[in-house]
């Protein structure tokens, strides 16, 4: 299975985290509601420090914008950003405690509004806001409540059943897994809500005013062609990259290895086909292609088709997703436009990025996927 990325785009998101972490050492007031302005002599600062101030100011402005929003999704994003800011350290113990408390309050205030929003429920599912999370039973119960809501809202979505898969070595796991896999196999789609999450994040960050003191970064390695408005995309990708898909581990537990010896083999086969045909994200699509070769005979039509699709996937990831960013063929604006299309998925975006460069949709005969080169 490949680990797809946005190349320079996700690298910049990582750079953002480093920049903000580096600047976190300054004392922060627990009551601070607005970002501190850059010093009056900021023009004389080293370029990296000026960029740090601009990015930090934007992040702080985003937190305050979202925290005051009427949108439950935006308030949840504010909580995520506050919790991340607290986790990165550098602030006083009092400030860190205040940030965590404020994040918790934002999370708790969203729960009542989340019951009808599947995308938001997916965000809540993997980190339900409960007091004293060291109490595993309390956390598990909160997560089960969210999962029950999702199963009610989206019974035709395989993901909401897979999220309840137990470990293979858990006591009594087999009957539960058989039931969950049957429910997932009967589903009509595989919606991780990654695509809807990315659109929601991009839309949210559009509302945050751009930094007023954005420095000229043309001489800063890795940031040569980054424009002020690109900070919105960088920030959205940074938050979006943290959206986990741990339920895919459960799929591997039950549909990999010796699954062919067990009665859930037909359901695993149906499930992986749905993942190939109806996934909104590249990671489950890639996983399904890898599992198909193990769930079907090597000379079967399914296995042969998976090899073809896997090569096409490598093409659009390597020539599309990994070509976004400064110094790369694909500008941030092109990537964003691809996501704005109705019903866009991560795979459709990757294909659009290939097309935007005038490249063919199918890999040429001499194309060798990177993973094949690495295995040689």
C-alpha positions in Angstrom: 0.0 0.0 0.0 1.4 3.4 -0.9 1.4 6.4 1.5 0.2 9.1 -0.8 1.0 12.7 -0.1 0.9 16.2 -1.6 4.6 16.4 -1.9 5.7 20.0 -1.4 2.3 20.9 0.0 2.4 18.5 2.9 6.1 19.3 3.4 5.1 23.0 3.8 2.5 22.0 6.3 5.2 20.2 8.3 7.4 23.3 7.9 4.5 25.3 9.3 4.4 23.1 12.4 8.1 23.5 12.9 7.9 27.3 12.5 5.1 27.6 15.0 6.8 25.3 17.4 10.0 27.3 17.2 8.1 30.4 18.1 6.1 28.9 21.0 8.7 29.7 23.6 7.3 33.2 24.2 5.1 33.6 27.3 1.4 33.4 26.4 -1.4 34.8 28.5 -4.2 32.3 29.2 -6.7 35.2 28.7 -5.3 36.2 25.3 -8.1 36.5 22.8 -6.3 38.1 19.9 -2.9 37.3 18.3 0.0 39.5 19.3 1.2 41.8 16.5 4.6 41.6 15.1 7.2 43.9 16.7 7.4 47.4 15.2 10.9 46.6 13.8 9.7 43.3 12.2 11.0 44.4 8.8 14.5 44.2 10.2 14.0 40.7 11.5 15.6 37.7 9.8 13.3 36.4 7.0 12.6 33.1 8.8 11.5 35.0 12.0 9.2 37.3 10.0 7.6 34.3 8.3 7.2 32.7 11.7 5.4 35.8 13.0 3.1 35.9 9.9 2.2 32.2 10.2 1.7 32.4 13.9 -0.5 35.4 13.6 -2.6 33.7 11.0 -3.0 30.6 13.1 -4.0 32.6 16.1 -6.5 34.6 14.0 -7.9 31.3 12.7 -8.4 30.0 16.2 -10.3 33.2 17.3 -12.3 33.4 14.1 -13.4 29.8 14.4 -14.0 29.9 18.2 -16.5 32.6 17.7 -18.2 31.0 14.7 -21.8 29.8 14.6 -20.6 26.8 12.7 -20.0 23.7 14.9 -17.4 22.4 12.5 -15.4 25.6 12.8 -15.6 25.6 16.6 -14.3 22.0 16.5 -11.4 23.1 14.2 -10.6 25.9 16.8 -10.5 23.3 19.5 -8.2 21.1 17.4 -5.8 24.0 16.8 -5.8 25.0 20.4 -5.1 21.4 21.6 -2.3 21.2 19.1 -0.8 24.5 20.2 -0.9 23.3 23.8 0.7 20.0 22.9 3.6 21.6 21.1 4.8 23.1 24.3 6.7 26.2 25.0 4.0 28.1 26.9 3.8 28.4 30.6 2.0 25.6 32.5 -0.9 28.0 33.3 -1.2 29.0 29.6 -1.1 25.4 28.5 -3.8 24.4 31.0 -5.9 27.3 29.8 -5.6 26.4 26.2 -6.5 22.7 26.9 -9.5 23.8 29.0 -10.7 26.2 26.3 -10.3 23.4 23.6 -12.3 21.0 25.8 -15.0 23.6 26.2 -15.2 24.1 22.5 -15.4 20.4 21.9 -18.1 19.8 24.5 -20.1 22.7 23.0 -20.1 21.1 19.6 -21.4 17.6 20.6 -25.1 18.5 20.7 -24.9 20.1 17.2 -23.0 17.2 15.8 -25.7 14.6 15.9 -26.9 15.5 12.4 -23.6 16.2 10.7 -21.9 13.1 9.5 -18.6 14.8 8.6 -18.3 16.4 12.0 -19.2 13.1 13.7 -16.3 11.5 11.9 -14.0 14.2 13.5 -15.5 13.5 16.9 -15.4 9.7 16.5 -11.7 9.2 17.0 -11.2 11.6 19.9 -14.5 12.1 21.7 -14.2 15.0 24.2 -14.6 13.4 27.7 -13.3 14.5 31.0 -10.5 12.3 32.3 -9.6 10.5 29.2 -7.4 8.2 31.2 -10.6 6.4 32.0 -10.7 4.1 29.0 -14.2 2.8 29.6 -15.6 6.4 29.6 -13.8 7.2 26.3 -15.0 3.9 24.7 -18.6 4.6 25.7 -18.5 8.1 24.2 -17.0 6.7 21.0 -19.7 4.1 20.8 -22.4 6.8 21.1 -20.9 8.7 18.2 -20.6 5.5 16.2 -24.2 4.6 16.9 -25.3 8.0 15.5 -23.2 7.5 12.4 -24.7 4.0 11.8 -28.1 5.6 12.1 -27.3 8.4 9.7 -25.3 6.4 7.2 -26.2 2.7 7.3 -25.1 2.4 3.6 -21.5 3.6 4.4 -19.2 0.6 5.0 -16.8 2.8 7.1 -19.3 3.2 10.0 -19.4 -0.6 10.5 -15.7 -1.2 10.1 -15.0 1.4 12.9 -16.4 -1.1 15.3 -14.2 -4.1 14.3 -12.5 -5.7 17.3 -8.9 -6.9 17.3 -8.6 -10.5 16.0 -7.2 -11.6 19.3 -9.9 -10.0 21.5 -12.1 -12.4 23.4 -15.4 -13.0 21.5 -14.1 -11.1 18.5 -15.1 -13.5 15.8 -18.9 -13.2 16.1 -18.7 -9.4 16.3 -16.3 -9.2 13.3 -18.5 -11.5 11.2 -21.5 -9.2 11.8 -19.6 -6.0 11.2 -18.0 -7.3 8.0 -21.4 -8.5 6.7 -22.8 -5.0 7.4 -19.9 -3.3 5.7 -20.0 -5.7 2.7 -23.7 -4.9 2.2 -23.0 -1.2 2.1 -23.0 0.8 -1.1 -20.2 3.2 -0.6 -16.9 3.7 1.3 -17.0 7.3 2.5 -14.2 8.2 5.0 -15.4 11.9 4.9 -11.9 12.9 4.0 -13.1 14.6 0.8 -15.9 16.5 2.6 -13.5 17.3 5.4 -11.0 18.8 3.0 -13.7 21.0 1.4 -14.9 22.1 4.8 -11.4 23.0 5.9 -10.7 25.0 2.7 -13.9 26.8 3.1 -13.3 27.6 6.7 -9.8 29.0 6.3 -11.1 31.2 3.4 -12.9 33.2 6.1 -9.7 34.0 8.0 -8.1 37.4 7.0 -4.6 37.0 5.4 -1.5 38.1 7.3 -0.9 41.8 6.9 2.9 41.5 7.2 3.6 38.6 4.9 7.3 38.7 4.0 8.8 38.3 0.6 9.8 34.7 0.7 11.4 34.4 -2.7 14.8 33.9 -1.2 13.7 31.4 1.4 14.3 27.8 0.4 11.0 25.9 0.1 8.9 29.0 0.1 10.0 30.6 -3.1 6.6 31.0 -4.8 4.3 30.8 -1.8 1.8 33.7 -1.8 0.0 35.1 1.2 -3.3 33.4 0.2 -1.5 30.0 0.0 -1.3 30.0 3.8 -5.0 29.1 3.8 -4.3 25.9 1.8 -1.2 25.1 3.9 -3.2 25.4 7.1 -6.1 23.3 5.8 -3.8 20.6 4.7 -2.0 20.6 8.0 -5.3 20.1 9.9 -6.6 17.6 7.3 -3.5 15.5 7.5 -4.3 14.8 11.1 -7.6 13.2 10.3 -7.0 9.5 11.1 -8.4 6.4 9.5 -7.6 3.8 12.2 -10.5 1.6 11.1 -8.4 0.5 8.1 -6.2 -1.4 10.5 -9.2 -3.5 11.4 -9.8 -4.2 7.7 -6.2 -5.5 7.5 -6.7 -7.6 10.6 -9.7 -9.4 9.2 -9.2 -9.4 5.4 -5.4 -9.9 5.1 -3.4 -13.0 5.9 -5.3 -16.2 6.2 -8.8 -14.7 5.7 -9.3 -17.1 2.8 -9.6 -19.9 5.3 -12.5 -18.3 7.1 -16.2 -17.8 6.4 -15.9 -14.0 6.1 -13.8 -14.3 2.8 -16.9 -13.4 0.6 -17.6 -10.3 2.6 -14.0 -9.2 2.5 -14.1 -9.6 -1.3 -17.3 -7.5 -1.6 -15.9 -4.9 0.8 -12.6 -4.4 -1.1 -14.5 -4.0 -4.3 -16.6 -1.3 -2.8 -13.5 0.4 -1.5 -12.1 0.3 -5.1 -15.3 1.6 -6.7 -16.7 4.0 -4.1 -13.8 5.4 -1.9 -13.5 9.1 -1.4 -9.8 8.9 -0.3 -6.7 7.3 -1.8 -5.4 5.4 1.3 -8.4 3.0 1.4 -8.4 2.7 -2.3 -4.8 1.7 -2.3 -5.3 -0.7 0.6 -8.2 -2.4 -1.3 -6.0 -2.9 -4.3 -3.3 -4.6 -2.2 -5.9 -6.8 -0.4 -7.5 -7.9 -3.7 -4.3 -9.7 -4.7 -4.6 -11.7 -1.5 -8.3 -12.4 -1.5 -8.3 -13.7 -5.1 -6.3 -16.2 -7.0 -3.2 -14.6 -8.8 -4.6 -15.6 -12.2 -8.1 -14.2 -11.5 -9.5 -11.3 -13.3 -9.8 -9.4 -10.1 -6.1 -9.8 -9.2 -5.0 -8.9 -12.8 -7.2 -5.8 -12.8 -5.8 -4.7 -9.4 -2.3 -4.8 -10.8 -3.4 -2.4 -13.6 -5.2 -0.1 -11.2 -2.3 0.0 -8.8 0.0 1.1 -11.6 -2.5 3.9 -12.6 -2.7 5.0 -9.0 1.1 5.3 -8.8 1.0 7.5 -12.0 -1.6 10.0 -10.7 0.0 10.2 -7.2 3.5 10.6 -8.4 2.7 12.9 -11.4 -0.2 14.6 -9.7 -0.4 14.8 -5.9 3.3 14.9 -5.5 3.7 17.8 -7.9 1.9 20.5 -5.9 3.7 23.4 -4.4 6.5 26.0 -4.9 8.9 25.1 -7.7 6.5 22.3 -8.8 4.4 22.2 -12.0 1.1 22.4 -10.1 0.2 25.6 -8.2 -1.8 25.7 -5.0 -4.7 27.3 -6.8 -5.0 24.4 -9.3 -5.1 21.9 -6.5 -7.8 24.0 -4.7 -9.9 24.3 -7.9 -9.9 20.5 -8.3 -11.3 20.1 -4.9 -14.1 22.6 -5.6 -15.7 20.4 -8.2 -18.9 18.7 -7.1 -18.4 15.3 -5.7 -14.6 15.6 -6.0 -12.7 12.8 -4.3 -9.0 12.6 -3.5 -8.5 10.3 -6.5 -10.4 12.6 -8.9 -8.3 15.5 -7.7 -5.1 13.5 -8.4 -6.3 12.8 -11.9 -7.2 16.5 -12.5 -3.7 17.5 -11.4 -2.2 15.1 -14.0 -4.5 16.6 -16.7 -3.7 20.1 -15.7 -0.1 19.5 -16.7 -1.1 18.2 -20.1 0.0 14.6 -19.2 -2.0 11.6 -20.4 -4.5 10.0 -17.9 -2.8 6.6 -18.4 0.8 5.9 -17.5 3.1 5.5 -20.5 4.6 2.1 -21.2 8.0 3.1 -19.8 6.6 4.3 -16.5 7.9 2.4 -13.4 6.1 3.2 -10.1 8.4 4.4 -7.4 7.6 1.4 -5.1 8.8 -1.0 -7.9 12.1 0.9 -8.2 12.6 0.7 -4.4 12.0 -3.0 -4.5 14.6 -3.7 -7.2 
